[in-house]
Amino acid sequence: MTELTAETIFGVKAGIVWETLNENGPSSVADIAKTTGLKREMIYGALGWLGRENKISIEKGERAIVYSLKQ
């Protein structure tokens, strides 16, 4: 049985979010949720993971915060 740790939970979700941003470009949390089917709390954890690794950029859009991969 796999132990539940932050790495096994958010690390895997971070990979899913990274792939989504890579394929679809800049996206809001709502867009990521629609595309991946992940719950918002998992998306926020994954975005935090990616942010800590300095892999995403964050911009304030007209209606929501937009996340994208750093170039």
mmJSON file of the N, C-alpha and C atoms, coordinates in Angstrom:
{"data_MODEL":{"atom_site":{
"group_PDB":["ATOM","ATOM","ATOM","ATOM","ATOM","ATOM","ATOM","ATOM","ATOM","ATOM","ATOM","ATOM","ATOM","ATOM","ATOM","ATOM","ATOM","ATOM","ATOM","ATOM","ATOM","ATOM","ATOM","ATOM","ATOM","ATOM","ATOM","ATOM","ATOM","ATOM","ATOM","ATOM","ATOM","ATOM","ATOM","ATOM","ATOM","ATOM","ATOM","ATOM","ATOM","ATOM","ATOM","ATOM","ATOM","ATOM","ATOM","ATOM","ATOM","ATOM","ATOM","ATOM","ATOM","ATOM","ATOM","ATOM","ATOM","ATOM","ATOM","ATOM","ATOM","ATOM","ATOM","ATOM","ATOM","ATOM","ATOM","ATOM","ATOM","ATOM","ATOM","ATOM","ATOM","ATOM","ATOM","ATOM","ATOM","ATOM","ATOM","ATOM","ATOM","ATOM","ATOM","ATOM","ATOM","ATOM","ATOM","ATOM","ATOM","ATOM","ATOM","ATOM","ATOM","ATOM","ATOM","ATOM","ATOM","ATOM","ATOM","ATOM","ATOM","ATOM","ATOM","ATOM","ATOM","ATOM","ATOM","ATOM","ATOM","ATOM","ATOM","ATOM","ATOM","ATOM","ATOM","ATOM","ATOM","ATOM","ATOM","ATOM","ATOM","ATOM","ATOM","ATOM","ATOM","ATOM","ATOM","ATOM","ATOM","ATOM","ATOM","ATOM","ATOM","ATOM","ATOM","ATOM","ATOM","ATOM","ATOM","ATOM","ATOM","ATOM","ATOM","ATOM","ATOM","ATOM","ATOM","ATOM","ATOM","ATOM","ATOM","ATOM","ATOM","ATOM","ATOM","ATOM","ATOM","ATOM","ATOM","ATOM","ATOM","ATOM","ATOM","ATOM","ATOM","ATOM","ATOM","ATOM","ATOM","ATOM","ATOM","ATOM","ATOM","ATOM","ATOM","ATOM","ATOM","ATOM","ATOM","ATOM","ATOM","ATOM","ATOM","ATOM","ATOM","ATOM","ATOM","ATOM","ATOM","ATOM","ATOM","ATOM","ATOM","ATOM","ATOM","ATOM","ATOM","ATOM","ATOM","ATOM","ATOM","ATOM","ATOM","ATOM","ATOM","ATOM","ATOM","ATOM","ATOM","ATOM","ATOM","ATOM","ATOM"],
"id":[1,2,3,4,5,6,7,8,9,10,11,12,13,14,15,16,17,18,19,20,21,22,23,24,25,26,27,28,29,30,31,32,33,34,35,36,37,38,39,40,41,42,43,44,45,46,47,48,49,50,51,52,53,54,55,56,57,58,59,60,61,62,63,64,65,66,67,68,69,70,71,72,73,74,75,76,77,78,79,80,81,82,83,84,85,86,87,88,89,90,91,92,93,94,95,96,97,98,99,100,101,102,103,104,105,106,107,108,109,110,111,112,113,114,115,116,117,118,119,120,121,122,123,124,125,126,127,128,129,130,131,132,133,134,135,136,137,138,139,140,141,142,143,144,145,146,147,148,149,150,151,152,153,154,155,156,157,158,159,160,161,162,163,164,165,166,167,168,169,170,171,172,173,174,175,176,177,178,179,180,181,182,183,184,185,186,187,188,189,190,191,192,193,194,195,196,197,198,199,200,201,202,203,204,205,206,207,208,209,210,211,212,213],
"type_symbol":["N","C","C","N","C","C","N","C","C","N","C","C","N","C","C","N","C","C","N","C","C","N","C","C","N","C","C","N","C","C","N","C","C","N","C","C","N","C","C","N","C","C","N","C","C","N","C","C","N","C","C","N","C","C","N","C","C","N","C","C","N","C","C","N","C","C","N","C","C","N","C","C","N","C","C","N","C","C","N","C","C","N","C","C","N","C","C","N","C","C","N","C","C","N","C","C","N","C","C","N","C","C","N","C","C","N","C","C","N","C","C","N","C","C","N","C","C","N","C","C","N","C","C","N","C","C","N","C","C","N","C","C","N","C","C","N","C","C","N","C","C","N","C","C","N","C","C","N","C","C","N","C","C","N","C","C","N","C","C","N","C","C","N","C","C","N","C","C","N","C","C","N","C","C","N","C","C","N","C","C","N","C","C","N","C","C","N","C","C","N","C","C","N","C","C","N","C","C","N","C","C","N","C","C","N","C","C","N","C","C","N","C","C"],
"label_atom_id":["N","CA","C","N","CA","C","N","CA","C","N","CA","C","N","CA","C","N","CA","C","N","CA","C","N","CA","C","N","CA","C","N","CA","C","N","CA","C","N","CA","C","N","CA","C","N","CA","C","N","CA","C","N","CA","C","N","CA","C","N","CA","C","N","CA","C","N","CA","C","N","CA","C","N","CA","C","N","CA","C","N","CA","C","N","CA","C","N","CA","C","N","CA","C","N","CA","C","N","CA","C","N","CA","C","N","CA","C","N","CA","C","N","CA","C","N","CA","C","N","CA","C","N","CA","C","N","CA","C","N","CA","C","N","CA","C","N","CA","C","N","CA","C","N","CA","C","N","CA","C","N","CA","C","N","CA","C","N","CA","C","N","CA","C","N","CA","C","N","CA","C","N","CA","C","N","CA","C","N","CA","C","N","CA","C","N","CA","C","N","CA","C","N","CA","C","N","CA","C","N","CA","C","N","CA","C","N","CA","C","N","CA","C","N","CA","C","N","CA","C","N","CA","C","N","CA","C","N","CA","C","N","CA","C","N","CA","C","N","CA","C","N","CA","C","N","CA","C"],
"label_alt_id":[null,null,null,null,null,null,null,null,null,null,null,null,null,null,null,null,null,null,null,null,null,null,null,null,null,null,null,null,null,null,null,null,null,null,null,null,null,null,null,null,null,null,null,null,null,null,null,null,null,null,null,null,null,null,null,null,null,null,null,null,null,null,null,null,null,null,null,null,null,null,null,null,null,null,null,null,null,null,null,null,null,null,null,null,null,null,null,null,null,null,null,null,null,null,null,null,null,null,null,null,null,null,null,null,null,null,null,null,null,null,null,null,null,null,null,null,null,null,null,null,null,null,null,null,null,null,null,null,null,null,null,null,null,null,null,null,null,null,null,null,null,null,null,null,null,null,null,null,null,null,null,null,null,null,null,null,null,null,null,null,null,null,null,null,null,null,null,null,null,null,null,null,null,null,null,null,null,null,null,null,null,null,null,null,null,null,null,null,null,null,null,null,null,null,null,null,null,null,null,null,null,null,null,null,null,null,null,null,null,null,null,null,null],
"label_comp_id":["MET","MET","MET","THR","THR","THR","GLU","GLU","GLU","LEU","LEU","LEU","THR","THR","THR","ALA","ALA","ALA","GLU","GLU","GLU","THR","THR","THR","ILE","ILE","ILE","PHE","PHE","PHE","GLY","GLY","GLY","VAL","VAL","VAL","LYS","LYS","LYS","ALA","ALA","ALA","GLY","GLY","GLY","ILE","ILE","ILE","VAL","VAL","VAL","TRP","TRP","TRP","GLU","GLU","GLU","THR","THR","THR","LEU","LEU","LEU","ASN","ASN","ASN","GLU","GLU","GLU","ASN","ASN","ASN","GLY","GLY","GLY","PRO","PRO","PRO","SER","SER","SER","SER","SER","SER","VAL","VAL","VAL","ALA","ALA","ALA","ASP","ASP","ASP","ILE","ILE","ILE","ALA","ALA","ALA","LYS","LYS","LYS","THR","THR","THR","THR","THR","THR","GLY","GLY","GLY","LEU","LEU","LEU","LYS","LYS","LYS","ARG","ARG","ARG","GLU","GLU","GLU","MET","MET","MET","ILE","ILE","ILE","TYR","TYR","TYR","GLY","GLY","GLY","ALA","ALA","ALA","LEU","LEU","LEU","GLY","GLY","GLY","TRP","TRP","TRP","LEU","LEU","LEU","GLY","GLY","GLY","ARG","ARG","ARG","GLU","GLU","GLU","ASN","ASN","ASN","LYS","LYS","LYS","ILE","ILE","ILE","SER","SER","SER","ILE","ILE","ILE","GLU","GLU","GLU","LYS","LYS","LYS","GLY","GLY","GLY","GLU","GLU","GLU","ARG","ARG","ARG","ALA","ALA","ALA","ILE","ILE","ILE","VAL","VAL","VAL","TYR","TYR","TYR","SER","SER","SER","LEU","LEU","LEU","LYS","LYS","LYS","GLN","GLN","GLN"],
"label_asym_id":["A","A","A","A","A","A","A","A","A","A","A","A","A","A","A","A","A","A","A","A","A","A","A","A","A","A","A","A","A","A","A","A","A","A","A","A","A","A","A","A","A","A","A","A","A","A","A","A","A","A","A","A","A","A","A","A","A","A","A","A","A","A","A","A","A","A","A","A","A","A","A","A","A","A","A","A","A","A","A","A","A","A","A","A","A","A","A","A","A","A","A","A","A","A","A","A","A","A","A","A","A","A","A","A","A","A","A","A","A","A","A","A","A","A","A","A","A","A","A","A","A","A","A","A","A","A","A","A","A","A","A","A","A","A","A","A","A","A","A","A","A","A","A","A","A","A","A","A","A","A","A","A","A","A","A","A","A","A","A","A","A","A","A","A","A","A","A","A","A","A","A","A","A","A","A","A","A","A","A","A","A","A","A","A","A","A","A","A","A","A","A","A","A","A","A","A","A","A","A","A","A","A","A","A","A","A","A","A","A","A","A","A","A"],
"label_entity_id":["1","1","1","1","1","1","1","1","1","1","1","1","1","1","1","1","1","1","1","1","1","1","1","1","1","1","1","1","1","1","1","1","1","1","1","1","1","1","1","1","1","1","1","1","1","1","1","1","1","1","1","1","1","1","1","1","1","1","1","1","1","1","1","1","1","1","1","1","1","1","1","1","1","1","1","1","1","1","1","1","1","1","1","1","1","1","1","1","1","1","1","1","1","1","1","1","1","1","1","1","1","1","1","1","1","1","1","1","1","1","1","1","1","1","1","1","1","1","1","1","1","1","1","1","1","1","1","1","1","1","1","1","1","1","1","1","1","1","1","1","1","1","1","1","1","1","1","1","1","1","1","1","1","1","1","1","1","1","1","1","1","1","1","1","1","1","1","1","1","1","1","1","1","1","1","1","1","1","1","1","1","1","1","1","1","1","1","1","1","1","1","1","1","1","1","1","1","1","1","1","1","1","1","1","1","1","1","1","1","1","1","1","1"],
"label_seq_id":[1,1,1,2,2,2,3,3,3,4,4,4,5,5,5,6,6,6,7,7,7,8,8,8,9,9,9,10,10,10,11,11,11,12,12,12,13,13,13,14,14,14,15,15,15,16,16,16,17,17,17,18,18,18,19,19,19,20,20,20,21,21,21,22,22,22,23,23,23,24,24,24,25,25,25,26,26,26,27,27,27,28,28,28,29,29,29,30,30,30,31,31,31,32,32,32,33,33,33,34,34,34,35,35,35,36,36,36,37,37,37,38,38,38,39,39,39,40,40,40,41,41,41,42,42,42,43,43,43,44,44,44,45,45,45,46,46,46,47,47,47,48,48,48,49,49,49,50,50,50,51,51,51,52,52,52,53,53,53,54,54,54,55,55,55,56,56,56,57,57,57,58,58,58,59,59,59,60,60,60,61,61,61,62,62,62,63,63,63,64,64,64,65,65,65,66,66,66,67,67,67,68,68,68,69,69,69,70,70,70,71,71,71],
"pdbx_PDB_ins_code":[null,null,null,null,null,null,null,null,null,null,null,null,null,null,null,null,null,null,null,null,null,null,null,null,null,null,null,null,null,null,null,null,null,null,null,null,null,null,null,null,null,null,null,null,null,null,null,null,null,null,null,null,null,null,null,null,null,null,null,null,null,null,null,null,null,null,null,null,null,null,null,null,null,null,null,null,null,null,null,null,null,null,null,null,null,null,null,null,null,null,null,null,null,null,null,null,null,null,null,null,null,null,null,null,null,null,null,null,null,null,null,null,null,null,null,null,null,null,null,null,null,null,null,null,null,null,null,null,null,null,null,null,null,null,null,null,null,null,null,null,null,null,null,null,null,null,null,null,null,null,null,null,null,null,null,null,null,null,null,null,null,null,null,null,null,null,null,null,null,null,null,null,null,null,null,null,null,null,null,null,null,null,null,null,null,null,null,null,null,null,null,null,null,null,null,null,null,null,null,null,null,null,null,null,null,null,null,null,null,null,null,null,null],
"Cartn_x":[0.843,0.0,0.888,0.537,1.296,0.932,1.955,1.735,1.236,0.249,-0.257,0.606,1.294,2.129,1.829,2.335,2.16,2.738,3.856,4.492,3.619,3.013,2.206,0.87,0.375,-0.902,-0.677,0.054,0.188,1.222,2.232,3.22,2.595,1.758,1.068,0.098,-0.649,-1.602,-0.875,0.321,1.11,1.485,1.792,2.096,0.899,-0.278,-1.506,-1.775,-1.632,-1.862,-0.811,0.448,1.514,1.183,0.778,0.421,-0.74,-1.721,-2.872,-2.449,-1.616,-1.136,-0.259,0.517,1.382,0.557,-0.527,-1.363,-2.326,-2.871,-3.941,-3.524,-2.335,-1.881,-2.469,-2.342,-2.796,-4.243,-4.48,-5.795,-6.104,-7.378,-7.841,-8.04,-8.256,-8.538,-9.806,-10.802,-12.046,-11.775,-10.933,-10.581,-9.831,-8.89,-8.115,-9.041,-9.987,-10.931,-11.78,-12.258,-13.068,-12.269,-11.033,-10.195,-9.757,-9.388,-8.793,-9.779,-10.87,-11.792,-11.307,-10.187,-9.665,-10.499,-10.591,-11.252,-10.352,-10.985,-10.241,-9.137,-9.406,-8.366,-7.136,-7.332,-6.196,-5.451,-6.194,-5.575,-4.743,-5.285,-4.524,-3.261,-3.349,-2.157,-1.132,-1.608,-0.712,-0.079,-0.86,-0.314,0.722,0.474,1.461,2.755,2.623,3.782,4.567,3.855,4.505,5.108,4.426,4.949,6.227,6.255,7.453,8.632,8.352,9.393,9.682,9.021,9.212,8.906,7.829,7.473,6.261,5.593,4.407,4.513,3.774,3.592,2.14,1.909,0.567,0.257,-0.886,-1.335,-2.782,-3.134,-4.523,-5.229,-6.193,-7.0,-8.173,-9.04,-10.21,-11.154,-11.333,-12.311,-11.695,-10.47,-9.86,-8.344,-7.684,-6.242,-5.95,-4.94,-4.594,-3.184,-3.046,-1.79,-1.243,0.073,0.715,2.095,2.669,4.005,5.026,6.085,7.163,7.892,8.26,8.975,10.424],
"Cartn_y":[-1.186,0.0,1.249,2.227,3.464,4.376,4.898,5.819,7.165,7.731,9.045,10.124,10.84,11.959,13.14,14.297,15.469,15.194,14.482,14.186,13.278,12.264,11.345,11.952,12.873,13.511,14.689,15.705,16.931,16.831,15.997,15.827,15.253,14.254,13.648,14.655,15.36,16.35,17.484,17.85,18.899,18.482,17.212,16.711,16.818,16.521,16.618,18.07,18.987,20.412,20.931,20.525,20.953,20.528,19.273,18.761,19.556,19.879,20.652,22.035,22.713,24.042,23.949,22.905,22.707,22.508,21.768,21.478,22.609,23.285,24.258,25.713,25.957,27.324,27.921,29.243,29.914,29.565,29.277,28.812,29.28,29.45,29.742,28.43,28.508,27.306,26.632,27.414,26.845,26.078,26.636,25.956,24.653,24.709,23.513,22.445,22.862,21.908,21.237,22.016,21.457,20.467,20.816,19.978,18.692,18.799,17.653,16.844,17.478,16.808,16.815,17.505,17.592,18.57,18.31,19.242,20.452,21.582,22.834,22.762,22.101,22.039,21.277,20.291,19.565,20.447,21.24,22.148,23.194,23.771,24.774,24.164,22.94,22.265,22.04,21.623,21.39,22.692,23.764,25.064,25.551,25.311,25.657,24.888,23.614,22.767,23.328,23.619,24.151,25.532,26.334,27.651,27.541,26.612,26.398,25.971,25.246,24.821,25.873,27.034,28.152,27.764,26.99,26.514,27.215,28.082,28.754,30.26,30.954,32.405,32.658,33.734,34.073,35.496,35.676,37.004,37.205,38.431,38.752,39.036,38.198,38.41,39.318,39.531,40.378,39.793,38.472,37.836,36.869,36.427,35.413,35.48,34.847,34.703,33.638,33.914,33.002,32.456,31.151,30.458,29.972,30.065,29.562,29.026,28.238,27.718,28.79,28.821,29.764,29.33,30.299,30.02,29.752],
"Cartn_z":[0.0,0.0,0.0,-0.819,-0.901,0.26,0.915,2.033,1.49,2.149,1.743,2.362,1.515,1.942,1.024,1.396,0.531,-0.853,-0.887,-2.165,-3.033,-2.423,-3.221,-3.625,-2.829,-3.17,-4.112,-3.649,-4.428,-5.542,-5.369,-6.432,-7.683,-7.522,-8.666,-9.285,-8.444,-8.96,-9.662,-9.159,-9.805,-11.222,-11.404,-12.748,-13.67,-13.15,-13.947,-14.334,-13.367,-13.638,-14.619,-14.443,-15.358,-16.776,-16.954,-18.287,-18.887,-18.057,-18.521,-18.992,-18.203,-18.599,-19.841,-19.951,-21.108,-22.378,-22.275,-23.444,-23.787,-22.749,-22.972,-22.801,-22.317,-22.106,-20.84,-20.684,-19.471,-19.13,-17.848,-17.413,-16.007,-15.733,-14.378,-13.632,-12.34,-11.558,-12.088,-12.442,-12.985,-14.276,-15.147,-16.398,-16.12,-15.183,-14.834,-14.263,-13.424,-12.829,-13.907,-14.863,-15.948,-16.782,-17.067,-17.92,-17.233,-15.952,-15.254,-14.425,-13.987,-13.076,-11.628,-11.369,-10.003,-9.176,-7.88,-6.978,-6.769,-6.493,-6.351,-5.305,-4.169,-3.131,-3.622,-4.469,-5.045,-6.049,-6.8,-7.774,-7.049,-5.973,-5.22,-4.622,-4.127,-3.611,-4.708,-5.873,-7.007,-7.484,-7.524,-7.93,-6.922,-5.645,-4.623,-4.832,-5.156,-5.435,-6.625,-7.7,-8.893,-8.639,-7.836,-7.487,-6.683,-5.748,-4.923,-5.788,-6.858,-7.785,-8.863,-8.749,-9.673,-11.123,-11.305,-12.641,-13.238,-12.46,-12.99,-12.824,-13.67,-13.578,-13.215,-12.494,-12.046,-12.482,-13.125,-13.558,-13.17,-12.876,-12.576,-13.884,-14.219,-15.416,-15.088,-16.053,-15.83,-14.793,-14.832,-13.949,-12.957,-13.202,-12.332,-12.448,-11.513,-11.602,-12.648,-13.478,-14.566,-14.314,-14.441,-14.216,-15.54,-15.702,-16.905,-16.533,-17.424,-17.198,-17.507,-16.716,-16.978,-18.241,-19.028,-20.289,-20.02],
"occupancy":[1.0,1.0,1.0,1.0,1.0,1.0,1.0,1.0,1.0,1.0,1.0,1.0,1.0,1.0,1.0,1.0,1.0,1.0,1.0,1.0,1.0,1.0,1.0,1.0,1.0,1.0,1.0,1.0,1.0,1.0,1.0,1.0,1.0,1.0,1.0,1.0,1.0,1.0,1.0,1.0,1.0,1.0,1.0,1.0,1.0,1.0,1.0,1.0,1.0,1.0,1.0,1.0,1.0,1.0,1.0,1.0,1.0,1.0,1.0,1.0,1.0,1.0,1.0,1.0,1.0,1.0,1.0,1.0,1.0,1.0,1.0,1.0,1.0,1.0,1.0,1.0,1.0,1.0,1.0,1.0,1.0,1.0,1.0,1.0,1.0,1.0,1.0,1.0,1.0,1.0,1.0,1.0,1.0,1.0,1.0,1.0,1.0,1.0,1.0,1.0,1.0,1.0,1.0,1.0,1.0,1.0,1.0,1.0,1.0,1.0,1.0,1.0,1.0,1.0,1.0,1.0,1.0,1.0,1.0,1.0,1.0,1.0,1.0,1.0,1.0,1.0,1.0,1.0,1.0,1.0,1.0,1.0,1.0,1.0,1.0,1.0,1.0,1.0,1.0,1.0,1.0,1.0,1.0,1.0,1.0,1.0,1.0,1.0,1.0,1.0,1.0,1.0,1.0,1.0,1.0,1.0,1.0,1.0,1.0,1.0,1.0,1.0,1.0,1.0,1.0,1.0,1.0,1.0,1.0,1.0,1.0,1.0,1.0,1.0,1.0,1.0,1.0,1.0,1.0,1.0,1.0,1.0,1.0,1.0,1.0,1.0,1.0,1.0,1.0,1.0,1.0,1.0,1.0,1.0,1.0,1.0,1.0,1.0,1.0,1.0,1.0,1.0,1.0,1.0,1.0,1.0,1.0,1.0,1.0,1.0,1.0,1.0,1.0],
"B_iso_or_equiv":[0.0,0.0,0.0,0.0,0.0,0.0,0.0,0.0,0.0,0.0,0.0,0.0,0.0,0.0,0.0,0.0,0.0,0.0,0.0,0.0,0.0,0.0,0.0,0.0,0.0,0.0,0.0,0.0,0.0,0.0,0.0,0.0,0.0,0.0,0.0,0.0,0.0,0.0,0.0,0.0,0.0,0.0,0.0,0.0,0.0,0.0,0.0,0.0,0.0,0.0,0.0,0.0,0.0,0.0,0.0,0.0,0.0,0.0,0.0,0.0,0.0,0.0,0.0,0.0,0.0,0.0,0.0,0.0,0.0,0.0,0.0,0.0,0.0,0.0,0.0,0.0,0.0,0.0,0.0,0.0,0.0,0.0,0.0,0.0,0.0,0.0,0.0,0.0,0.0,0.0,0.0,0.0,0.0,0.0,0.0,0.0,0.0,0.0,0.0,0.0,0.0,0.0,0.0,0.0,0.0,0.0,0.0,0.0,0.0,0.0,0.0,0.0,0.0,0.0,0.0,0.0,0.0,0.0,0.0,0.0,0.0,0.0,0.0,0.0,0.0,0.0,0.0,0.0,0.0,0.0,0.0,0.0,0.0,0.0,0.0,0.0,0.0,0.0,0.0,0.0,0.0,0.0,0.0,0.0,0.0,0.0,0.0,0.0,0.0,0.0,0.0,0.0,0.0,0.0,0.0,0.0,0.0,0.0,0.0,0.0,0.0,0.0,0.0,0.0,0.0,0.0,0.0,0.0,0.0,0.0,0.0,0.0,0.0,0.0,0.0,0.0,0.0,0.0,0.0,0.0,0.0,0.0,0.0,0.0,0.0,0.0,0.0,0.0,0.0,0.0,0.0,0.0,0.0,0.0,0.0,0.0,0.0,0.0,0.0,0.0,0.0,0.0,0.0,0.0,0.0,0.0,0.0,0.0,0.0,0.0,0.0,0.0,0.0],
"pdbx_formal_charge":[null,null,null,null,null,null,null,null,null,null,null,null,null,null,null,null,null,null,null,null,null,null,null,null,null,null,null,null,null,null,null,null,null,null,null,null,null,null,null,null,null,null,null,null,null,null,null,null,null,null,null,null,null,null,null,null,null,null,null,null,null,null,null,null,null,null,null,null,null,null,null,null,null,null,null,null,null,null,null,null,null,null,null,null,null,null,null,null,null,null,null,null,null,null,null,null,null,null,null,null,null,null,null,null,null,null,null,null,null,null,null,null,null,null,null,null,null,null,null,null,null,null,null,null,null,null,null,null,null,null,null,null,null,null,null,null,null,null,null,null,null,null,null,null,null,null,null,null,null,null,null,null,null,null,null,null,null,null,null,null,null,null,null,null,null,null,null,null,null,null,null,null,null,null,null,null,null,null,null,null,null,null,null,null,null,null,null,null,null,null,null,null,null,null,null,null,null,null,null,null,null,null,null,null,null,null,null,null,null,null,null,null,null],
"auth_seq_id":[1,1,1,2,2,2,3,3,3,4,4,4,5,5,5,6,6,6,7,7,7,8,8,8,9,9,9,10,10,10,11,11,11,12,12,12,13,13,13,14,14,14,15,15,15,16,16,16,17,17,17,18,18,18,19,19,19,20,20,20,21,21,21,22,22,22,23,23,23,24,24,24,25,25,25,26,26,26,27,27,27,28,28,28,29,29,29,30,30,30,31,31,31,32,32,32,33,33,33,34,34,34,35,35,35,36,36,36,37,37,37,38,38,38,39,39,39,40,40,40,41,41,41,42,42,42,43,43,43,44,44,44,45,45,45,46,46,46,47,47,47,48,48,48,49,49,49,50,50,50,51,51,51,52,52,52,53,53,53,54,54,54,55,55,55,56,56,56,57,57,57,58,58,58,59,59,59,60,60,60,61,61,61,62,62,62,63,63,63,64,64,64,65,65,65,66,66,66,67,67,67,68,68,68,69,69,69,70,70,70,71,71,71],
"auth_comp_id":["MET","MET","MET","THR","THR","THR","GLU","GLU","GLU","LEU","LEU","LEU","THR","THR","THR","ALA","ALA","ALA","GLU","GLU","GLU","THR","THR","THR","ILE","ILE","ILE","PHE","PHE","PHE","GLY","GLY","GLY","VAL","VAL","VAL","LYS","LYS","LYS","ALA","ALA","ALA","GLY","GLY","GLY","ILE","ILE","ILE","VAL","VAL","VAL","TRP","TRP","TRP","GLU","GLU","GLU","THR","THR","THR","LEU","LEU","LEU","ASN","ASN","ASN","GLU","GLU","GLU","ASN","ASN","ASN","GLY","GLY","GLY","PRO","PRO","PRO","SER","SER","SER","SER","SER","SER","VAL","VAL","VAL","ALA","ALA","ALA","ASP","ASP","ASP","ILE","ILE","ILE","ALA","ALA","ALA","LYS","LYS","LYS","THR","THR","THR","THR","THR","THR","GLY","GLY","GLY","LEU","LEU","LEU","LYS","LYS","LYS","ARG","ARG","ARG","GLU","GLU","GLU","MET","MET","MET","ILE","ILE","ILE","TYR","TYR","TYR","GLY","GLY","GLY","ALA","ALA","ALA","LEU","LEU","LEU","GLY","GLY","GLY","TRP","TRP","TRP","LEU","LEU","LEU","GLY","GLY","GLY","ARG","ARG","ARG","GLU","GLU","GLU","ASN","ASN","ASN","LYS","LYS","LYS","ILE","ILE","ILE","SER","SER","SER","ILE","ILE","ILE","GLU","GLU","GLU","LYS","LYS","LYS","GLY","GLY","GLY","GLU","GLU","GLU","ARG","ARG","ARG","ALA","ALA","ALA","ILE","ILE","ILE","VAL","VAL","VAL","TYR","TYR","TYR","SER","SER","SER","LEU","LEU","LEU","LYS","LYS","LYS","GLN","GLN","GLN"],
"auth_asym_id":["A","A","A","A","A","A","A","A","A","A","A","A","A","A","A","A","A","A","A","A","A","A","A","A","A","A","A","A","A","A","A","A","A","A","A","A","A","A","A","A","A","A","A","A","A","A","A","A","A","A","A","A","A","A","A","A","A","A","A","A","A","A","A","A","A","A","A","A","A","A","A","A","A","A","A","A","A","A","A","A","A","A","A","A","A","A","A","A","A","A","A","A","A","A","A","A","A","A","A","A","A","A","A","A","A","A","A","A","A","A","A","A","A","A","A","A","A","A","A","A","A","A","A","A","A","A","A","A","A","A","A","A","A","A","A","A","A","A","A","A","A","A","A","A","A","A","A","A","A","A","A","A","A","A","A","A","A","A","A","A","A","A","A","A","A","A","A","A","A","A","A","A","A","A","A","A","A","A","A","A","A","A","A","A","A","A","A","A","A","A","A","A","A","A","A","A","A","A","A","A","A","A","A","A","A","A","A","A","A","A","A","A","A"],
"auth_atom_id":["N","CA","C","N","CA","C","N","CA","C","N","CA","C","N","CA","C","N","CA","C","N","CA","C","N","CA","C","N","CA","C","N","CA","C","N","CA","C","N","CA","C","N","CA","C","N","CA","C","N","CA","C","N","CA","C","N","CA","C","N","CA","C","N","CA","C","N","CA","C","N","CA","C","N","CA","C","N","CA","C","N","CA","C","N","CA","C","N","CA","C","N","CA","C","N","CA","C","N","CA","C","N","CA","C","N","CA","C","N","CA","C","N","CA","C","N","CA","C","N","CA","C","N","CA","C","N","CA","C","N","CA","C","N","CA","C","N","CA","C","N","CA","C","N","CA","C","N","CA","C","N","CA","C","N","CA","C","N","CA","C","N","CA","C","N","CA","C","N","CA","C","N","CA","C","N","CA","C","N","CA","C","N","CA","C","N","CA","C","N","CA","C","N","CA","C","N","CA","C","N","CA","C","N","CA","C","N","CA","C","N","CA","C","N","CA","C","N","CA","C","N","CA","C","N","CA","C","N","CA","C","N","CA","C","N","CA","C","N","CA","C","N","CA","C","N","CA","C"],
"pdbx_PDB_model_num":[1,1,1,1,1,1,1,1,1,1,1,1,1,1,1,1,1,1,1,1,1,1,1,1,1,1,1,1,1,1,1,1,1,1,1,1,1,1,1,1,1,1,1,1,1,1,1,1,1,1,1,1,1,1,1,1,1,1,1,1,1,1,1,1,1,1,1,1,1,1,1,1,1,1,1,1,1,1,1,1,1,1,1,1,1,1,1,1,1,1,1,1,1,1,1,1,1,1,1,1,1,1,1,1,1,1,1,1,1,1,1,1,1,1,1,1,1,1,1,1,1,1,1,1,1,1,1,1,1,1,1,1,1,1,1,1,1,1,1,1,1,1,1,1,1,1,1,1,1,1,1,1,1,1,1,1,1,1,1,1,1,1,1,1,1,1,1,1,1,1,1,1,1,1,1,1,1,1,1,1,1,1,1,1,1,1,1,1,1,1,1,1,1,1,1,1,1,1,1,1,1,1,1,1,1,1,1,1,1,1,1,1,1]
}}}
